Amino acid sequence: MKNKLYFKLKNKKVQEEAFIAIKKEQKTIGYYALPEQDISSILTYSETIPDTIENIAVIGIGGSSLGAKAIYEFIKPTKKLKRKLYFFESTDPLNITTLLSKLNLKKTHFLVISKSGTTIETFSIYKYIYSLQNNPKVYTFITDPGSPLEKYAQEIGATVLYLPKNVGGRFSVLSTVGLVPLALSGINIQALLDGANKLKKSFFGAGYMKDTLLKKAVFYARHHMQYNINCIFAYSETLKYFCEWYVQLWGESLGKRQHHSAFHVGLTPIGLIGPKDQHSFLQLIMEGTRNKSVTFIKIEDFQDEIVIPDISLPHLESLDSLNTLPFSKLINMQCESVIEALLEEDIPLDSITISQVNESNMGALMYYYELLTSLVGELIDINTYDQPGVETGKHILKKKLTSLSR
């Protein structure tokens, strides 16, 4: 994975202070250690799921589903997988009914994921599915030790797996939350961790990624009032759900009140897919309010060399320059052209190049963004790992539900 910054920044002191703070944070924040974990227990568990199971359905929301979905949808087009993954992550009745219509319940294993063990959305969906399939053997529950969900799972004799200590939901993709469904689908989770670990060593071992990530984080923090919208422009449909994962990670982590002031701060995340969004959102970036920075993500080798046929169309001869051009080359030419156009407008941007679609590169990309989130949070003086705004809405909903039962 290569990251090219098109903006310049010189402030070694601030960068080094942020690096020291993040190194210290490793003692209390659990996600930092995930790339080096022993996955033997996860692989052993995976072998207990019968080969007759064709589908894995994840019942979870937010951090309990977005990361695994992002990786699955990234890898799926280039690899023949063992099982299909489905994600129940909304209380939309049409979505629930549509997903269930695709499943043979006798050939489906359900993963119910809730860190707290009391997530309203998750258990409303679970209750409905349980009314259709009440065999405890087809459910595995992933939760924190001591949660109400653990007690429930033990009561019905179902399998329980646990989250590692001090790993928040949106940082949990490389824990049991993401690794279990991915392993069951046939994705190489060790390669995923190896990619993340390579990036981790490059950052904490003062390699290439240390300088790159620190410069980028300091730029975002220093200019967070001016460029308070950060756009990912990903040039591959396989990265659509990665963008959704990034939106949760960035939004829930960085939209906070500062520790040492009364100011509310944050960087608004927007996920875009090129070249589709070149024909819509790009106009706003080019000529709208100058409050956006942009990160382009492109794939070097798509492992698919279909080409535009050598066909000349009447009245459209001007498009013959497309003939015999591989689509993989065309999409990257489109990306590079947009980069050049934005540079002419002096819009802050950088580009990330992924060599090819595989587990290692996705592991590196996700860990890169987790580190970047932690660094920016440190630099803008917030608690990156709580979510009081989200909790307020949950409390109000619980009061409304309680009033219904009176």
Secondary structure, 3 states (H helix, E strand, C coil): CEEEECCCCCCHHHHHHHHHHHHHHCCCCHHHHHHHCCCHHHHHHHCCCCCCCCEEEEECCHHHCHHHHHHHHHHHHHCCCCCEEEEECCCCHHHHHHHHHCCCHHHEEEEEECCCCCCHHHHHHHHHHHHHCCCHHHEEEEECCCCHHHHHHHHHCCEEEECCCCCCHHHCCCCHHHHHHHHHHCCCHHHHHHHHHHHHHHHHCCCHHHHHHHHHHHHHHHCCCCCCEEEEEECCHHHHHHHHHHHHHHHHHHCEECCCCCCEECCEEEEEECCHHHHCHHHHHHHCCCCEEEEEEEEEECCCCCECCCCCCCCCHHHHHHCCCEHHHHHHHHHHHHHHHHHHCCCCEEEEEEEECCHHHHHHHHHHHHHHHHHHHHHCCCCCCCCHHHHHHHHHHHHHHHHHCC
